[in-house]
């Protein structure tokens, strides 16, 4: 807590439009009547649910079939007039209010009104990408009204998705010092929070498009009775996730059935190969700045791992270092430390299968 740094931050936040709109706790006249809630369960075993010692940041995704008990992000802002507002994840002011140190000048984050600019075209007006400009608002109420108008208007032009926007923000560019990529553990929290934001936007999309997914094929009463359900209280409308939702139950079952179809057609896998990520890879360490740790650069680690994975696939299936391959399937998983690793199941062609111990010794080294 360097006093000079704190003084500089205070000077910067004096020109932050959100600090002009929303008061802080120090401006409240009756602080003795204010209550700060820390959500915790005292019934949990403190020896098990203790404070983590790992330097990595993670999020806990709670699944609850009761939609009435679902709780979203907890960002509440209070205006000088005494009113309170809930800031949704799709508001442009979500990012600068949640991370004022990353957006000290009040830059607008992702919202659903950002229009896509085609390649080769020039951006003639700043209004296209900053349709919600906090500097042009005179009050918090007006700013939030603009957020709702940007959300409810009919959009004919293609817009930038949540995932595309944050891919752009996390891009590494030459001769550009991004404050986001230099923020250490705060970058970890930002990335985890934005991942939850992307998944929430996808879930909201499918929740609002249920009539186009033909969900009646899955949740009809006739189908329920056919499955043997006799309790009427268990029959109700559920949100159906199609196979296009990555990580959903139908997506996982589809991938599993495709893998089983490959085994049925080409036989059992011959090679089970695992590729792990090493944070001490030279490609990662060379890009780190002074006093910077690899755990605080998940974007860099993921990019290097992706490049090495593509190189491995080229050696396996184009250079055929293990022989000619009939079929293969692989999955990328993440360890608790956040490091990715990949598992391959490889089915070789008949003339290249491994039968003798000498054949295994040619491809396995210890």
DABEL-V991243 format. One record per residue. N is the residue number from 0. RES is the residue in one letter. SS is DSSP state (H for helix, E for strand, - for the rest). PSI is psi as a letter, one per 20 degrees, with the letter a starting at -180 (999 if undefined). Layout:
n: <N;N>
res: <RES;RES>
ss: <SS;SS>
psi: <PSI;PSI>
This chain:
n: <0;1;2;3;4;5;6;7;8;9;10;11;12;13;14;15;16;17;18;19;20;21;22;23;24;25;26;27;28;29;30;31;32;33;34;35;36;37;38;39;40;41;42;43;44;45;46;47;48;49;50;51;52;53;54;55;56;57;58;59;60;61;62;63;64;65;66;67;68;69;70;71;72;73;74;75;76;77;78;79;80;81;82;83;84;85;86;87;88;89;90;91;92;93;94;95;96;97;98;99;100;101;102;103;104;105;106;107;108;109;110;111;112;113;114;115;116;117;118;119;120;121;122;123;124;125;126;127;128;129;130;131;132;133;134;135;136;137;138;139;140;141;142;143;144;145;146;147;148;149;150;151;152;153;154;155;156;157;158;159;160;161;162;163;164;165;166;167;168;169;170;171;172;173;174;175;176;177;178;179;180;181;182;183;184;185;186;187;188;189;190;191;192;193;194;195;196;197;198;199;200;201;202;203;204;205;206;207;208;209;210;211;212;213;214;215;216;217;218;219;220;221;222;223;224;225;226;227;228;229;230;231;232;233;234;235;236;237;238;239;240;241;242;243;244;245;246;247;248;249;250;251;252;253;254;255;256;257;258;259;260;261;262;263;264;265;266;267;268;269;270;271;272;273;274;275;276;277;278;279;280;281;282;283;284;285;286;287;288;289;290;291;292;293;294;295;296;297;298;299;300;301;302;303;304;305;306;307;308;309;310;311;312;313;314;315;316;317;318;319;320;321;322;323;324;325;326;327;328;329;330;331;332;333;334;335;336;337;338;339;340;341;342;343;344;345;346;347;348;349;350;351;352;353;354;355;356;357;358;359;360;361;362;363;364;365>
res: <X;X;X;X;X;X;X;X;X;X;X;X;X;X;X;X;X;X;X;X;X;X;X;X;X;X;X;X;X;X;X;X;X;X;X;X;X;X;X;X;X;X;X;X;X;X;X;X;X;X;X;X;X;X;X;X;X;X;X;X;X;X;X;X;X;X;X;X;X;X;X;X;X;X;X;X;X;X;X;X;X;X;X;X;X;X;X;X;X;X;X;X;X;X;X;X;X;X;X;X;X;X;X;X;X;X;X;X;X;X;X;X;X;X;X;X;X;X;X;X;X;X;X;X;X;X;X;X;X;X;X;X;X;X;X;X;X;X;X;X;X;X;X;X;X;X;X;X;X;X;X;X;X;X;X;X;X;X;X;X;X;X;X;X;X;X;X;X;X;X;X;X;X;X;X;X;X;X;X;X;X;X;X;X;X;X;X;X;X;X;X;X;X;X;X;X;X;X;X;X;X;X;X;X;X;X;X;X;X;X;X;X;X;X;X;X;X;X;X;X;X;X;X;X;X;X;X;X;X;X;X;X;X;X;X;X;X;X;X;X;X;X;X;X;X;X;X;X;X;X;X;X;X;X;X;X;X;X;X;X;X;X;X;X;X;X;X;X;X;X;X;X;X;X;X;X;X;X;X;X;X;X;X;X;X;X;X;X;X;X;X;X;X;X;X;X;X;X;X;X;X;X;X;X;X;X;X;X;X;X;X;X;X;X;X;X;X;X;X;X;X;X;X;X;X;X;X;X;X;X;X;X;X;X;X;X;X;X;X;X;X;X;X;X;X;X;X;X;X;X;X;X;X;X;X;X;X;X;X;X;X;X;X;X;X;X>
ss: <-;-;H;H;H;H;H;H;H;H;H;H;H;-;-;-;H;H;H;H;H;E;-;-;H;H;H;-;-;-;H;H;H;-;-;-;-;-;-;-;-;-;-;-;-;-;-;-;-;-;-;-;-;-;-;-;-;-;-;-;-;-;-;-;-;-;H;H;H;-;-;-;-;-;-;E;E;E;E;-;-;-;-;E;E;E;-;-;-;-;-;-;H;H;H;H;H;H;-;-;-;-;-;-;-;-;-;-;-;-;-;-;-;-;E;-;-;-;-;-;-;-;-;-;-;-;-;-;-;-;-;-;-;H;H;H;-;-;-;H;H;H;H;H;H;H;H;H;H;H;H;H;-;-;-;-;-;-;E;-;-;H;H;H;H;H;H;H;H;-;-;-;-;-;-;-;-;-;-;-;-;-;-;-;H;H;H;H;H;H;H;H;H;H;H;H;H;H;H;H;H;H;H;H;H;H;H;H;-;H;H;H;-;-;-;H;H;H;H;-;H;H;H;H;H;H;-;-;-;-;-;H;H;H;-;-;-;-;-;-;-;-;-;-;-;-;-;-;H;H;H;H;H;H;H;H;H;H;H;H;H;H;H;H;H;H;-;-;-;-;E;E;E;E;E;E;-;-;-;-;-;H;H;H;H;-;-;-;-;-;-;-;-;H;H;H;-;H;H;H;H;H;H;H;H;H;H;H;H;H;H;H;H;H;H;H;H;-;-;-;-;-;-;-;E;E;E;E;E;E;E;E;E;E;-;-;-;-;-;E;E;E;E;E;E;E;E;E;-;H;H;H;-;-;-;-;H;H;H;H;H;H;H;-;-;->
psi: <m;p;h;h;g;g;h;g;h;g;h;g;i;h;j;p;h;h;h;h;g;p;q;r;h;i;i;p;h;m;h;i;i;q;p;p;p;o;o;q;o;i;i;q;o;i;h;g;l;r;p;q;i;q;i;q;p;r;q;o;o;p;p;p;i;o;h;h;j;p;p;a;q;m;o;p;q;p;r;h;i;i;q;q;q;p;o;r;h;j;q;h;j;g;g;h;h;h;m;h;h;h;m;h;j;k;p;p;a;p;r;j;j;o;q;p;p;q;p;i;q;q;o;h;p;i;i;g;i;m;h;n;o;h;i;j;q;i;r;h;g;h;g;h;h;h;g;h;g;h;h;i;q;p;o;h;q;q;r;p;r;g;g;h;g;h;h;g;h;j;p;p;q;q;k;o;o;p;h;g;i;j;j;c;h;h;h;g;h;g;g;g;h;h;g;h;g;g;h;g;h;g;g;h;g;h;h;i;k;h;i;i;i;l;i;i;h;h;j;q;h;g;h;g;h;h;i;j;p;i;o;h;i;i;p;r;p;q;p;p;o;r;i;i;o;p;i;r;h;h;g;g;h;g;h;g;h;h;g;h;h;g;h;h;g;i;a;q;q;h;p;o;p;p;p;q;p;o;i;j;q;h;h;g;h;h;i;q;r;p;j;p;q;h;h;j;m;h;g;g;g;h;g;g;g;g;g;h;g;h;h;g;h;h;h;g;i;g;i;l;h;j;a;p;p;g;q;q;q;q;q;p;r;p;r;h;i;i;p;q;q;q;p;p;o;p;o;q;r;g;i;j;q;p;g;q;h;h;h;h;h;h;i;p;q;999>
